[in-house]
């Protein structure tokens, strides 16, 4: 699994962080997504998929 984020689409809702704080964070200055791990371990896969699903801006893409 590879995670790709589009910072340009991000609306700083923070849903990704709530779903998987091991993989996503937000910049302090504007709340835009920060990808902490583009290749998360298998045990985080469900959380990462949930983060992509709940992103209101569809800024997270998962490549299997």
C-alpha positions as a Python dict, from the first residue, in 0.01 Angstrom:
ca = {
    (1, 'X'): (0, 0, 0),
    (2, 'X'): (120, 346, -92),
    (3, 'X'): (-56, 661, 27),
    (4, 'X'): (-59, 979, -181),
    (5, 'X'): (-201, 1310, -60),
    (6, 'X'): (-290, 1616, -264),
    (7, 'X'): (-220, 1916, -42),
    (8, 'X'): (-388, 2143, -295),
    (9, 'X'): (-721, 1965, -244),
    (10, 'X'): (-695, 1943, 136),
    (11, 'X'): (-949, 2155, 327),
    (12, 'X'): (-789, 2094, 670),
    (13, 'X'): (-1087, 1905, 813),
    (14, 'X'): (-861, 1672, 1011),
    (15, 'X'): (-1068, 1360, 948),
    (16, 'X'): (-758, 1174, 827),
    (17, 'X'): (-575, 1241, 1153),
    (18, 'X'): (-874, 1121, 1353),
    (19, 'X'): (-880, 799, 1149),
    (20, 'X'): (-506, 728, 1148),
    (21, 'X'): (-278, 955, 1350),
    (22, 'X'): (14, 719, 1287),
    (23, 'X'): (2, 804, 915),
    (24, 'X'): (-141, 1157, 898),
    (25, 'X'): (-85, 1486, 1077),
    (26, 'X'): (-171, 1849, 1011),
    (27, 'X'): (50, 2154, 969),
    (28, 'X'): (25, 2390, 1264),
    (29, 'X'): (-4, 2704, 1054),
    (30, 'X'): (-297, 2605, 833),
    (31, 'X'): (-412, 2253, 916),
    (32, 'X'): (-319, 2108, 578),
    (33, 'X'): (-249, 1734, 579),
    (34, 'X'): (103, 1606, 642),
    (35, 'X'): (179, 1250, 533),
    (36, 'X'): (393, 1085, 800),
    (37, 'X'): (430, 746, 631),
    (38, 'X'): (360, 691, 263),
    (39, 'X'): (403, 313, 301),
    (40, 'X'): (224, 226, 625),
    (41, 'X'): (244, -126, 767),
    (42, 'X'): (-35, -374, 690),
    (43, 'X'): (-185, -343, 1038),
    (44, 'X'): (-273, 21, 963),
    (45, 'X'): (-431, -49, 624),
    (46, 'X'): (-791, -42, 746),
    (47, 'X'): (-738, 289, 927),
    (48, 'X'): (-574, 443, 621),
    (49, 'X'): (-858, 328, 396),
    (50, 'X'): (-1103, 479, 643),
    (51, 'X'): (-910, 808, 637),
    (52, 'X'): (-933, 819, 257),
    (53, 'X'): (-1304, 737, 269),
    (54, 'X'): (-1392, 1014, 516),
    (55, 'X'): (-1178, 1287, 358),
    (56, 'X'): (-1430, 1555, 250),
    (57, 'X'): (-1194, 1686, -18),
    (58, 'X'): (-1095, 1342, -154),
    (59, 'X'): (-733, 1447, -109),
    (60, 'X'): (-608, 1099, -16),
    (61, 'X'): (-537, 830, -274),
    (62, 'X'): (-436, 475, -194),
    (63, 'X'): (-233, 275, -443),
    (64, 'X'): (-246, -100, -377),
}
